């Protein structure tokens, strides 16, 4: 008899790094054809993120001739849909075991099927770091386990449930289930608690996802608030869309850190864009008439560690209220958050994205957005060394960098300084916002580092750029206060680009 937790996982580990997948919208839209192809095997597909999908094997496995046959079918199906992207298919007892098997499949090039009841043995041989990749365990917990000498999952499984709970609380109970091969997230759908199910019925069919997202804003808000009133958060959400012709599109979405209102609306848009905009036989042939959101798996909010300064994400809630108030006062207000995109110019390494397109309640996603962006390159030759400046000018300001004789400091074509910097002539208000005068003062150069040259797009006569940067420590002539600044020279003109704390 097959286990109710028997799961198949399909992963594309390099999906976010593929050309054109540089943001969530593009990545999910590109992943949608694969999800639709998987829907021909099982009616309900669980999407963890772009590049990761799961399905319960309880129905498909007997129909197609067993787990091995199902694994071969899914592997071939994905190969047909994404010819140039490496992928893996894993089947095991439970979500974590299936994901781990799928990662192993990526290296072997063939499906990895773990026997029924063998997930604990299979996981026990893997390093503890796999828990972060496949079980959504936070990096701090992984680091602590490794520092305690628990470098394999088998070592963690050697601890009793009481020992894990004493050290990690509710997370310890979850760890005990995972390392022993017990799935705590059954993919076979159950009946959602009626108190939490919300739906919206349109009087007239709606043909665009934007109108549906706008209409679902209030119901999504009500859903999240209803969950919070019961001190729980949704980590698995079922979405059902129905058209005027009676067609249905349903999917299960997974968010290990709990869904926010913004996250729910994002999933609505992604699922509808893939269905309404499809050019296949499975595309919707009429407008949307009904939307239903059903939380299928909830957990206590207290399972998350509270913020150090008190209250669960209280500072984020205040920020969101401020954003809502600013927009309500003036609809033209544009509020953005930074996202790492890489580069050599300190003014361009972070891209400003609208706050409505991200979920700032998601600590992990926010950290990834600022530190790694959406798969952007991390290391750029010729970039300014860390730490990053505290203030970056959107428009660099002209300054004068002189030697002791008053001559302009020049950098040769070989990127060598011809003179030693001695004086920086700059407006005091650029370095000290509290300065009363905007007069140009002579700041004495105490130390300097560099230069760091940049030669970009030398093959393009229009966009090519050649410059050099210099870090300079200067001292105010009267107050003796020191400032560390980043200077740039381009076309024989010095600019101040940024200042450091």
C-alpha positions as CSV (number, residue, x, y, z in Angstrom):
1,X,0.0,0.0,0.0
2,X,1.4,3.4,-1.0
3,X,2.0,6.0,1.7
4,X,-0.3,9.0,1.6
5,X,2.9,11.1,1.8
6,X,4.5,9.6,-1.2
7,X,5.8,12.6,-3.2
8,X,7.4,13.4,-6.6
9,X,9.6,16.5,-6.8
10,X,10.7,18.2,-10.0
11,X,13.4,20.8,-9.7
12,X,15.4,23.0,-12.1
13,X,18.3,24.2,-9.8
14,X,19.6,26.9,-12.3
15,X,16.1,28.2,-13.2
16,X,16.6,31.7,-11.7
17,X,20.0,32.0,-13.4
18,X,18.7,31.5,-16.9
19,X,18.6,34.5,-19.3
20,X,15.3,36.3,-19.1
21,X,14.6,34.9,-15.6
22,X,16.0,37.9,-13.8
23,X,12.9,38.6,-11.7
24,X,10.1,36.6,-10.2
25,X,7.4,37.5,-12.8
26,X,9.5,36.4,-15.7
27,X,10.7,33.3,-13.9
28,X,7.2,32.2,-13.0
29,X,5.8,32.9,-16.5
30,X,8.6,30.9,-18.0
31,X,7.9,28.0,-15.6
32,X,4.2,28.0,-16.3
33,X,4.4,25.8,-19.4
34,X,6.2,23.1,-17.4
35,X,3.6,23.2,-14.7
36,X,0.8,22.8,-17.3
37,X,2.7,19.9,-18.8
38,X,2.9,18.3,-15.3
39,X,-0.9,18.8,-14.9
40,X,-1.4,16.2,-17.6
41,X,0.1,13.7,-15.1
42,X,-1.6,14.9,-11.9
43,X,-4.5,17.4,-11.6
44,X,-3.1,19.3,-8.7
45,X,0.5,20.6,-8.9
46,X,2.2,22.2,-5.9
47,X,4.5,25.0,-6.8
48,X,7.2,25.9,-4.2
49,X,8.9,28.5,-6.3
50,X,9.8,29.1,-9.9
51,X,11.8,26.0,-10.8
52,X,10.4,23.7,-8.1
53,X,7.2,21.7,-8.4
54,X,5.8,18.7,-6.5
55,X,2.9,16.3,-6.8
56,X,1.4,13.5,-4.8
57,X,2.0,10.1,-6.4
58,X,-0.9,8.3,-4.8
59,X,-3.0,8.5,-8.0
60,X,-0.5,8.8,-10.8
61,X,2.0,6.1,-9.7
62,X,-0.5,3.1,-9.9
63,X,-2.0,4.5,-13.1
64,X,1.4,4.8,-15.0
65,X,2.8,1.5,-13.6
66,X,4.7,2.4,-10.4
67,X,7.1,4.9,-9.1
68,X,9.9,4.0,-11.5
69,X,7.7,4.4,-14.6
70,X,6.3,7.7,-13.2
71,X,9.8,9.0,-12.6
72,X,10.8,8.2,-16.2
73,X,7.6,9.9,-17.5
74,X,8.2,13.1,-15.5
75,X,11.9,13.2,-16.4
76,X,11.1,12.9,-20.1
77,X,8.2,15.4,-19.9
78,X,10.5,18.0,-18.3
79,X,13.2,17.3,-20.9
80,X,10.8,18.0,-23.7
81,X,9.7,21.3,-22.2
82,X,13.1,22.7,-21.2
83,X,15.7,21.3,-23.5
84,X,18.6,23.5,-22.4
85,X,18.0,23.5,-18.6
86,X,19.3,20.8,-16.3
87,X,16.6,19.2,-14.1
88,X,16.0,16.4,-11.6
89,X,13.1,14.2,-10.6
90,X,13.0,12.5,-7.2
91,X,10.3,10.3,-5.6
92,X,10.3,9.5,-1.9
93,X,8.2,9.4,1.3
94,X,7.6,13.1,2.0
95,X,8.5,16.5,0.5
96,X,12.0,16.7,2.0
97,X,13.1,13.3,0.8
98,X,11.7,13.9,-2.7
99,X,13.5,17.2,-3.0
100,X,16.8,15.7,-1.8
101,X,16.3,12.8,-4.3
102,X,15.6,15.3,-7.1
103,X,18.8,17.2,-6.3
104,X,20.7,13.9,-6.6
105,X,18.9,13.2,-9.8
106,X,20.4,16.4,-11.3
107,X,23.9,14.9,-10.9
108,X,23.0,11.4,-12.2
109,X,20.9,12.6,-15.1
110,X,18.1,10.0,-14.3
111,X,15.2,9.9,-11.9
112,X,16.1,9.0,-8.3
113,X,13.4,6.8,-6.6
114,X,13.7,6.1,-2.9
115,X,11.9,2.9,-1.8
116,X,8.8,3.1,0.4
117,X,9.9,3.5,4.0
118,X,13.5,4.3,3.0
119,X,13.5,8.1,3.3
120,X,15.1,8.1,6.8
121,X,18.0,6.0,5.7
122,X,18.4,8.0,2.5
123,X,18.4,11.3,4.3
124,X,20.7,10.1,7.0
125,X,23.6,9.9,4.6
126,X,23.3,13.5,3.6
127,X,25.0,16.6,5.2
128,X,23.1,18.8,7.5
129,X,23.2,21.6,5.0
130,X,20.6,19.7,2.9
131,X,18.0,20.7,5.5
132,X,18.4,24.4,4.5
133,X,18.0,23.5,0.8
134,X,15.1,21.0,1.0
135,X,13.4,21.7,4.4
136,X,13.4,25.5,4.6
137,X,15.5,25.4,7.8
138,X,17.0,28.8,8.4
139,X,20.8,29.2,8.0
140,X,21.4,30.2,11.6
141,X,19.9,26.8,12.8
142,X,22.0,24.9,10.2
143,X,25.2,26.7,11.4
144,X,24.4,25.9,15.0
145,X,23.9,22.2,14.2
146,X,27.2,22.1,12.4
147,X,29.0,23.9,15.2
148,X,27.5,21.3,17.6
149,X,29.2,18.6,15.6
150,X,26.0,17.4,13.9
151,X,27.3,17.5,10.4
152,X,25.0,14.8,9.0
153,X,21.2,14.3,9.2
154,X,21.9,10.9,10.8
155,X,23.6,12.7,13.6
156,X,20.6,15.0,14.1
157,X,18.4,11.9,14.1
158,X,20.4,10.5,16.9
159,X,19.0,13.1,19.2
160,X,15.7,12.5,21.0
161,X,12.6,14.6,20.3
162,X,12.8,16.0,23.8
163,X,16.4,17.1,23.3
164,X,15.6,18.9,20.0
165,X,12.5,20.6,21.5
166,X,14.4,21.7,24.6
167,X,17.0,23.5,22.3
168,X,14.9,24.6,19.4
169,X,11.2,24.7,20.6
170,X,8.6,24.0,18.0
171,X,11.4,24.0,15.3
172,X,12.9,21.1,17.2
173,X,9.7,19.1,16.8
174,X,9.7,19.8,13.1
175,X,13.4,18.8,12.8
176,X,12.6,15.5,14.5
177,X,9.9,14.7,12.0
178,X,12.0,15.6,9.0
179,X,15.2,13.7,10.0
180,X,13.1,10.6,10.7
181,X,11.4,10.7,7.3
182,X,8.0,11.8,8.5
183,X,6.4,14.3,6.2
184,X,4.7,17.2,8.1
185,X,3.3,18.6,4.9
186,X,1.0,16.0,3.2
187,X,0.4,16.9,-0.4
188,X,-2.9,15.1,-0.7
189,X,-5.5,17.9,-0.3
190,X,-7.8,17.8,2.6
191,X,-10.9,20.0,3.4
192,X,-9.8,23.5,4.3
193,X,-11.3,25.0,7.5
194,X,-14.4,26.7,6.4
195,X,-13.7,29.8,8.6
196,X,-10.6,30.6,6.5
197,X,-11.9,29.9,2.9
198,X,-12.6,33.1,1.0
199,X,-14.0,33.5,-2.5
200,X,-15.0,36.2,-4.9
201,X,-17.7,36.0,-7.6
202,X,-17.6,38.4,-10.5
203,X,-20.9,39.6,-12.0
204,X,-19.3,39.8,-15.4
205,X,-16.4,37.6,-16.7
206,X,-13.0,39.1,-16.3
207,X,-10.4,38.5,-19.0
208,X,-7.3,40.1,-17.5
209,X,-5.3,39.2,-14.4
210,X,-4.8,42.8,-13.3
211,X,-8.6,43.2,-12.6
212,X,-8.7,39.9,-10.7
213,X,-5.7,40.9,-8.6
214,X,-7.3,44.3,-7.8
215,X,-10.6,42.7,-6.9
216,X,-8.9,40.1,-4.6
217,X,-6.9,42.7,-2.7
218,X,-9.6,43.1,0.0
219,X,-10.4,39.3,0.3
220,X,-6.7,38.5,0.6
221,X,-6.4,41.1,3.3
222,X,-9.4,39.7,5.2
223,X,-7.9,36.2,4.9
224,X,-4.6,37.1,6.4
225,X,-6.2,39.1,9.2
226,X,-8.6,36.2,10.0
227,X,-5.6,33.9,10.3
228,X,-3.7,36.3,12.5
229,X,-6.7,36.7,14.8
230,X,-6.4,32.9,15.4
231,X,-2.6,33.3,15.9
232,X,-1.8,31.2,12.8
233,X,-0.3,31.8,9.4
234,X,-0.8,29.9,6.1
235,X,2.1,28.1,4.6
236,X,0.2,26.1,2.0
237,X,-2.6,27.8,-0.1
238,X,-4.9,26.3,-2.6
239,X,-6.1,28.6,-5.4
240,X,-9.0,27.8,-7.7
241,X,-10.2,29.8,-10.7
242,X,-13.3,29.2,-12.7
243,X,-14.3,30.6,-16.0
244,X,-17.7,31.4,-17.6
245,X,-17.4,28.2,-19.6
246,X,-17.0,26.1,-16.4
247,X,-13.2,25.6,-16.9
248,X,-11.2,25.2,-13.7
249,X,-7.5,26.0,-12.9
250,X,-6.3,25.0,-9.5
251,X,-2.8,25.0,-7.9
252,X,-1.2,24.6,-4.5
253,X,1.3,27.3,-3.5
254,X,3.9,26.8,-0.7
255,X,5.4,29.6,1.4
256,X,7.4,28.2,4.3
257,X,7.6,31.6,6.1
258,X,3.9,32.2,5.8
259,X,1.8,34.1,3.2
260,X,1.3,37.8,3.4
261,X,-1.3,39.7,1.5
262,X,1.3,40.8,-1.1
263,X,2.5,37.2,-1.5
264,X,-1.1,36.0,-2.1
265,X,-1.7,38.6,-4.8
266,X,1.6,37.7,-6.4
267,X,0.6,34.1,-6.7
268,X,-2.8,35.0,-8.1
269,X,-1.2,37.1,-10.8
270,X,1.4,34.4,-11.7
271,X,-1.2,31.6,-11.9
272,X,-3.6,33.7,-14.0
273,X,-1.0,35.1,-16.4
274,X,0.1,31.6,-17.2
275,X,-3.4,30.4,-17.8
276,X,-5.1,33.3,-19.5
277,X,-2.1,34.1,-21.6
278,X,-1.3,30.5,-22.7
279,X,-1.5,29.6,-26.4
280,X,-2.2,25.9,-25.9
281,X,-5.3,23.8,-25.7
282,X,-5.4,24.1,-21.9
283,X,-5.7,27.9,-22.0
284,X,-8.9,29.5,-20.6
285,X,-11.5,30.1,-23.3
286,X,-13.6,32.6,-21.3
287,X,-13.2,35.2,-18.6
288,X,-12.9,34.5,-14.9
289,X,-16.1,34.3,-12.9
290,X,-15.0,32.9,-9.5
291,X,-11.9,32.8,-7.4
292,X,-11.5,30.7,-4.3
293,X,-8.6,30.8,-1.8
294,X,-8.3,27.9,0.7
295,X,-5.5,27.7,3.3
296,X,-4.6,24.0,3.4
297,X,-1.9,24.1,6.0
298,X,-1.5,26.6,8.9
299,X,1.0,26.8,11.8
300,X,1.2,29.0,14.9
301,X,2.7,32.4,14.4
302,X,4.7,31.9,17.5
303,X,6.7,29.4,15.6
304,X,8.7,32.4,14.3
305,X,11.2,34.0,16.5
306,X,10.2,37.5,17.6
307,X,12.2,40.5,16.6
308,X,14.9,41.6,19.0
309,X,13.3,44.9,19.8
310,X,9.9,43.3,20.7
311,X,6.8,42.4,18.8
312,X,6.6,40.2,15.8
313,X,7.9,42.3,12.9
314,X,6.5,45.4,14.6
315,X,8.9,47.7,12.7
316,X,7.8,46.2,9.3
317,X,4.1,46.7,10.2
318,X,4.8,50.3,11.0
319,X,6.7,50.8,7.8
320,X,3.8,49.2,5.8
321,X,1.3,51.5,7.6
322,X,3.4,54.5,6.7
323,X,3.6,53.4,3.1
324,X,-0.2,53.0,2.9
325,X,-0.7,56.4,4.5
326,X,1.7,58.1,2.1
327,X,0.0,56.6,-0.9
328,X,-3.5,57.4,0.4
329,X,-2.5,61.1,0.7
330,X,-1.0,61.3,-2.7
331,X,-1.5,58.5,-5.3
332,X,1.5,59.7,-7.3
333,X,3.9,58.9,-4.4
334,X,6.4,56.3,-5.6
335,X,8.0,54.2,-2.8
336,X,10.8,51.8,-3.7
337,X,13.2,49.4,-2.0
338,X,16.7,48.4,-3.1
339,X,17.6,45.3,-5.0
340,X,21.1,44.1,-5.8
341,X,21.8,44.0,-9.5
342,X,25.6,44.2,-9.5
343,X,28.0,46.3,-11.4
344,X,31.1,48.5,-10.9
345,X,29.3,51.9,-10.5
346,X,28.3,52.3,-6.8
347,X,25.3,54.4,-8.0
348,X,24.0,51.5,-10.1
349,X,24.7,48.3,-8.1
350,X,21.3,48.6,-6.5
351,X,18.1,48.8,-8.5
352,X,15.1,50.6,-6.9
353,X,12.0,48.4,-7.3
354,X,8.4,49.3,-6.3
355,X,7.6,48.2,-2.8
356,X,4.3,46.7,-4.0
357,X,6.2,44.1,-6.0
358,X,8.0,42.6,-3.0
359,X,7.0,41.2,0.3
360,X,9.0,43.1,3.0
361,X,7.6,40.9,5.7
362,X,9.7,38.0,4.4
363,X,13.0,38.4,6.1
364,X,14.8,35.7,4.1
365,X,13.5,37.1,0.7
366,X,14.5,40.6,1.7
367,X,18.0,39.5,2.6
368,X,18.4,37.6,-0.6
369,X,17.1,40.7,-2.6
370,X,19.6,43.0,-1.1
371,X,22.6,40.6,-1.0
372,X,22.1,38.6,-4.2
373,X,19.3,40.1,-6.1
374,X,17.6,37.6,-8.4
375,X,20.6,35.6,-9.5
376,X,22.8,38.7,-10.3
377,X,26.6,38.2,-10.5
378,X,28.2,38.9,-7.1
379,X,31.8,39.5,-8.0
380,X,32.7,42.3,-10.4
381,X,36.3,42.9,-11.5
382,X,37.2,46.6,-11.0
383,X,34.5,47.2,-8.4
384,X,35.1,49.3,-5.3
385,X,36.1,47.1,-2.4
386,X,33.9,46.7,0.7
387,X,32.5,48.2,2.8
388,X,29.8,49.9,0.7
389,X,29.4,53.7,1.0
390,X,26.7,55.0,3.3
391,X,25.5,57.8,1.0
392,X,25.6,57.5,-2.8
393,X,24.9,60.6,-4.9
394,X,22.4,60.0,-7.7
395,X,24.3,62.7,-9.7
396,X,28.0,62.9,-8.9
397,X,29.1,66.4,-7.9
398,X,32.1,68.2,-9.4
399,X,35.1,68.7,-7.1
400,X,38.8,69.6,-7.5
401,X,41.6,67.3,-6.3
402,X,44.9,69.1,-6.2
403,X,48.5,68.4,-5.2
404,X,50.5,70.5,-2.7
405,X,51.3,73.0,-5.5
406,X,47.7,73.5,-6.5
407,X,47.9,71.5,-9.7
408,X,45.1,69.1,-10.6
409,X,45.9,65.4,-9.8
410,X,46.0,63.4,-13.0
411,X,45.7,59.7,-13.6
412,X,47.6,58.4,-16.6
413,X,46.4,56.0,-19.3
414,X,48.2,53.3,-17.4
415,X,46.1,54.2,-14.3
416,X,48.9,55.7,-12.3
417,X,48.8,58.8,-10.2
418,X,51.1,61.5,-11.5
419,X,50.8,63.6,-8.3
420,X,50.1,62.9,-4.7
421,X,46.7,64.2,-3.6
422,X,47.0,67.0,-1.0
423,X,43.8,69.1,-1.1
424,X,40.2,68.4,-2.0
425,X,38.1,71.5,-2.8
426,X,34.4,70.6,-2.2
427,X,31.2,72.2,-0.9
428,X,30.9,71.5,2.9
429,X,27.2,70.8,2.5
430,X,28.1,67.7,0.4
431,X,30.0,66.2,3.3
432,X,28.0,67.6,6.3
433,X,24.3,68.1,5.8
434,X,24.2,70.3,8.9
435,X,26.8,72.8,7.5
436,X,25.4,76.3,7.3
437,X,27.4,77.5,4.3
438,X,27.6,76.0,0.8
439,X,31.0,77.6,0.2
440,X,33.8,75.6,-1.3
441,X,36.4,74.7,1.4
442,X,39.8,73.2,1.1
443,X,39.9,69.8,2.9
444,X,43.3,68.4,3.7
445,X,43.9,64.9,2.3
446,X,45.1,62.6,5.1
447,X,45.2,59.3,3.3
448,X,44.1,57.8,0.0
449,X,43.6,54.3,-1.6
450,X,43.5,53.3,-5.2
451,X,43.0,54.1,-8.0
452,X,40.6,51.4,-9.2
453,X,40.2,51.7,-13.0
454,X,37.1,50.8,-15.0
455,X,37.0,50.3,-18.7
456,X,33.5,49.2,-19.9
457,X,32.0,48.5,-23.3
458,X,35.2,49.5,-25.1
459,X,33.9,48.0,-28.3
460,X,30.8,50.4,-28.3
461,X,31.7,53.9,-29.6
462,X,28.6,55.4,-28.0
463,X,28.4,53.6,-24.6
464,X,32.0,53.0,-23.9
465,X,33.3,54.4,-20.6
466,X,36.7,54.9,-19.1
467,X,37.2,56.1,-15.5
468,X,39.0,55.6,-12.2
469,X,38.0,55.7,-8.6
470,X,39.9,56.9,-5.5
471,X,39.0,56.6,-1.8
472,X,40.2,59.7,0.1
473,X,40.3,60.5,3.8
474,X,40.0,64.3,4.2
475,X,39.9,66.6,7.2
476,X,37.8,69.8,7.5
477,X,40.1,72.9,7.7
478,X,38.3,74.4,10.8
479,X,36.4,71.7,12.7
480,X,39.1,69.0,12.1
481,X,36.3,66.5,11.4
482,X,37.4,63.7,9.1
483,X,35.4,62.3,6.2
484,X,36.0,59.3,3.9
485,X,34.8,59.9,0.3
486,X,34.8,58.1,-3.0
487,X,36.1,60.2,-5.9
488,X,35.8,59.5,-9.6
489,X,37.8,61.0,-12.5
490,X,36.3,60.8,-15.9
491,X,37.2,62.9,-19.0
492,X,39.8,64.8,-16.8
493,X,37.1,65.9,-14.3
494,X,37.0,64.8,-10.7
495,X,33.6,64.0,-9.0
496,X,32.5,63.0,-5.6
497,X,30.4,59.9,-6.0
498,X,29.7,58.7,-2.4
499,X,30.6,59.2,1.3
500,X,31.3,56.6,4.0
501,X,30.3,56.6,7.6
